[in-house]
Amino acid sequence: MTDRTISHAVCLGCGCSCDDIEITVKGDRIAGAVNACPVGLAWYGDGTVPTRVIVRGSDAKLELAARAVAELLRSGPAMIYLAPDLTTEAQRQAIALADRSRARLDSVSSDTVAAGVLVGQRRGRATATLGEIRNRADLLVFWGLDPTARYPRYWSRYAVEPAGTQVPNGAADRRVVAVDIGPSKGPRSAAARITVSRAEEATALGVMRATVLGRELPGLSAGLQAAADLARQMTQARYVALIHDSEPQGDAGDSQRAEGLVGLAQALNGPTRCALSSLRGGGNRSGADAATLWQTGFPFAVDFGGGTPRYRPEQPASAALPGITSVLIVGSPHKLPDGVRRGLAGRRVAVIGPRASEAPFPAEVAIDTGVAGIHEAGIAYRMDDVPLPLPQILTGPAGTTTMLRAVAEAWAAGSKA
């Protein structure tokens, strides 16, 4: 195979989904990834993945593995779980299989970003694409977040450094404020910084919203007074970006924080313009929400057990697993929330996805597939819900979509038997 270069590859290492990556391929390996950050370089690696099909500890043919997965889904209350590193096409195929098998359908979202999604469903959200923030935002408030570790290029591509239509001088036209919440620190290079204790965070957000709405609150502590002063400064900006991590430490998030941030952003859209920018991990997680919402009317935690989709957001996947007999993990098994991984104990498990044969938990069936954006072309969604086309960079094992179709055919054949 000749050496070649692929331009405009899309990195799914984090939710930024940078689409300006230039990949150099030598032979059947990735030899370079220009513009990729350390997170992206680790995600691409050299592009090699295992290509095994395993049933009960032994290598097997795909047909046998597909029948084994179908049998596993029939063995009792089942869950199909969307893990990261899938194309939207593969996610749609998994959703259809959950519908056909009357399984519980869930994804990483129910144990990570559910609090923020539910707040948005209750009261709406004032948000924007990353491109709009890049072009317009002149005040950037990082709420308990320094993006350099988990989202390294957010700073250089969207939030601070790049020039935009309304900020032609880039960083020189922007002001950066860090809000430190307990141990969660904002950017070290911020022009201004305030500190709020973790215990006062929800109160601080309420004080800021009240200040934006023109209410004076006497007798505030030093931290709350600093928050009120920041709120007044925010009303004087032309365009505010309020930036937070919607998946802190991989946990389900704080509903009070989510409620406060959404309320503050909405209030700021009276005196000025404000967008709430919610950062999250990679692997097309937003695509799982979009595909599930498109197909079922709900973004996650969907129960097909009664024959029609039922929304169960009060019961995330980690809490639902005790009532489940069998689980099909679709996607990368190494990127499950800790609570979900623990909940797999005692259940019959199958995995279809990248590096399934190397899953860090026991699996009756493991079918290795390619990685979305490396071995499988399709669509993925950036964390601001913008769809991006994924190229195929390398030839690898069969795609997840193909494998799921084989399972669906095995299910249909079993239904006729």
Secondary structure, DSSP 4 states (H G I P E B T S, - for coil): ---EEEEEE---SBTT----EEEEEETTEEEEEET--HHHHHHHTTS-----EEETTEE--HHHHHHHHHHHHHSSSEEEEE-SS--HHHHHHHHHHHHHHT-EEEEGGGGTTHHHHHHHHHH------HHHHHHH-SEEEEES--TTTTSTTHIIIIISSS--SS-TTGGGG-EEEEEEETTB---TT-SEEEEE-GGGHHHHHHHHHHHHTT----S--HHHHHHHHHHHHHHHSSEEEEEEESSGGGS---HHHHHHHHHHHHHHTTTSEEEEEEE-BSSSHHHHHHHHHHHHSSSS-EE-TTSS-EE-TTS-HHHHGGG-SEEEEES-GGG--HHHHHHTTTSEEEEEETTGGG-SS--SEEEE-PPBTTTB-EEEE-TTS-EEEEPP-S--SPPHHHHHHHHHHHHHHHHH-
